[in-house]
Amino acid sequence: MTLLITVFAAIVCTICWYNRKDNTMKMAIPCFMFWGASIMWLGDAIFEYAEQKAAYFTPAPADMLNDTFLGLSVVALGLTVWLIILLIKDPKGKVRAALKK
């Protein structure tokens, strides 16, 4: 479930990055974060499948719930890091203007 959630987040960010008008929102940052997380979870899934074989495809509901919460928290953390980077870089100068008032 973590792989599925991060892949969806990566696809959405990639679509937003591809349809951008300019680079002020730094959409490449969440793209790279979510595609990197997706590759990491894919590696985890491959090794877990090598251990469990067919049992990998029938997880317990509690394990699926835990994986869902982990995937959502990874996406939330990635978006938080992106937001902090945007606030620090301040590409449109809005934070700087608000602090000068």
C-alpha positions as CSV (number, residue, x, y, z in Angstrom):
1,M,0.0,0.0,0.0
2,T,2.9,2.4,0.7
3,L,4.2,1.7,-2.8
4,L,0.8,2.4,-4.4
5,I,0.3,5.7,-2.4
6,T,3.7,7.1,-3.2
7,V,3.4,6.1,-6.9
8,F,0.1,8.0,-7.1
9,A,1.7,11.0,-5.4
10,A,4.7,10.8,-7.8
11,I,2.4,10.6,-10.8
12,V,0.3,13.6,-9.7
13,C,3.4,15.7,-9.0
14,T,4.9,14.7,-12.4
15,I,1.7,15.8,-14.1
16,C,1.7,19.1,-12.3
17,W,5.4,19.5,-13.1
18,Y,4.9,18.8,-16.8
19,N,2.0,21.2,-17.1
20,R,3.8,24.1,-15.3
21,K,4.0,27.6,-16.8
22,D,7.2,28.5,-14.9
23,N,9.4,27.0,-12.3
24,T,8.5,29.3,-9.4
25,M,6.8,26.5,-7.4
26,K,9.8,24.2,-7.6
27,M,7.7,21.2,-8.6
28,A,10.8,19.1,-9.4
29,I,11.4,18.7,-5.6
30,P,8.3,16.7,-4.7
31,C,8.6,14.8,-8.0
32,F,12.1,13.6,-7.1
33,M,11.1,12.9,-3.5
34,F,8.1,10.8,-4.4
35,W,9.7,8.9,-7.3
36,G,12.7,8.2,-4.9
37,A,10.3,6.9,-2.3
38,S,8.5,4.8,-4.9
39,I,11.8,3.2,-6.0
40,M,12.6,2.5,-2.3
41,W,9.2,0.9,-1.7
42,L,9.5,-1.1,-4.9
43,G,12.8,-2.5,-3.6
44,D,11.1,-3.3,-0.3
45,A,8.3,-5.1,-2.1
46,I,10.7,-7.2,-4.2
47,F,12.6,-8.3,-1.1
48,E,9.4,-8.9,0.9
49,Y,8.0,-11.0,-2.0
50,A,11.3,-13.0,-2.1
51,E,10.8,-13.9,1.6
52,Q,7.0,-14.6,1.7
53,K,6.3,-15.8,-1.9
54,A,2.5,-16.2,-2.4
55,A,1.7,-15.0,1.1
56,Y,2.8,-11.6,0.0
57,F,-0.4,-11.1,-1.9
58,T,-2.7,-11.8,1.1
59,P,-1.7,-9.4,3.8
60,A,-3.6,-9.1,7.1
61,P,-6.0,-6.1,7.4
62,A,-4.0,-4.7,10.2
63,D,-0.8,-4.8,8.0
64,M,-2.7,-3.0,5.2
65,L,-3.9,-0.3,7.6
66,N,-0.4,0.2,8.9
67,D,1.0,0.4,5.4
68,T,-1.7,2.9,4.4
69,F,-0.9,5.1,7.4
70,L,2.8,4.9,6.6
71,G,2.2,5.8,2.9
72,L,0.1,8.8,3.8
73,S,2.6,10.0,6.4
74,V,5.4,9.7,3.8
75,V,3.4,11.8,1.4
76,A,2.5,14.3,4.2
77,L,6.2,14.6,5.2
78,G,7.3,15.1,1.6
79,L,4.7,17.8,1.1
80,T,5.8,19.4,4.4
81,V,9.5,19.4,3.3
82,W,8.5,20.9,-0.1
83,L,6.5,23.6,1.7
84,I,9.4,24.5,4.0
85,I,11.7,24.7,1.0
86,L,9.2,27.0,-0.7
87,L,9.0,29.2,2.4
88,I,12.8,29.5,2.7
89,K,13.4,30.1,-1.0
90,D,10.4,32.4,-1.4
91,P,10.2,32.3,-5.2
92,K,7.5,34.9,-5.5
93,G,8.7,37.2,-2.8
94,K,5.5,37.1,-0.8
95,V,7.0,36.0,2.5
96,R,9.6,38.7,2.2
97,A,7.0,41.3,1.4
98,A,4.8,40.2,4.4
99,L,7.7,40.4,6.8
100,K,8.7,43.9,5.6
101,K,5.2,45.3,6.5
